[in-house]
Amino acid sequence: MVKVILLNLLRSKYSVESENVKAGTVDFALVQLFARHPGMQRQDFEAAVLFVNGVRLDRVNRFQTELHDGDEVVFTHFVGGG
């Protein structure tokens, strides 16, 4: 299983801290999340910063990244305030 963690704005908006999903691609992980939480909106995840096992993935083809059992995926937004 792959652990998907939502932080900051995503956690607040969807009231989901983490979910375990089957291995595959990041896109497949999202498909599983969206099936469990129909109110989730893909554009929120497309705008998010994505880390896999602590490594930040760039925007190009990041949703095609292969995930393996034991991997950890984090979706977050960098927020600031003052």
N, C-alpha and C positions, 0 to 999 in steps of 0.2 A: 504494500500500500504506500501511497504518497500522501504526505501531510501538507495540506494547503492552509496557510494562515492569512487571515485578513487583519490589517492594522489600520489605525487612524480613521480616516473618513469612511472607508469601506466597512469596518467593524461597526462604527456608529450607525451608518445608514441601514445596514442589513441585519444587525444584531447577531452576527455569526463570528465567532472567534477562530474556529478551525474546523476542518472536515478532513476525513481520510477518503481518498479516491483511488481508483485503480490506476496502475502505471499506464503510460502511453505518452502522448504529447501534452504540452501545456494546454493546447486547445481542447483536447479530450478531457482534461481535468476540469476545464470551464464548463464543458457540456454536462458533465456529471453534477457540478455545483448548480447550474441553472435548472437541471431537472429536479433537484431537491429543494431549490429556492426559486420558484418561478418569477418572483418579483425582481430578481437581480437583472441588471442591465449591462449588456456587453460593453457599451461605451465607457462605463465606469472602470472596467478592467483594462480596456485599451489605453486609457489615460493614466493608469497607475504605473508606479515603478515596480519592477519585477525582479526578485532575487530567487535563484535556485541554488540551494546549498551554500548560501552566503555570498554568491557571486551575482553581481548585477548584470542583467541581460540588456543588451541594446534593443532598439526598436525593430531592427530588421530581422524578420523571420523568427522573432522570439517565441511566438505561440507554436511554432513547429519544433521547438526544443524537446528532445526525448527525455522523459522522466522514468526513473527506475524505482523499484521497491526500495523504501528507506529514504528516498529523497524528500527534501523539504522545500516548499514553494511559499514565498511571501509576496503578497500584493500590498502595497502601501502607497501613500501620497506624502510627499514632503510638504509639511505645512509650516507656516511661520506666522508670527503675530508680533504685536508690539504694543 
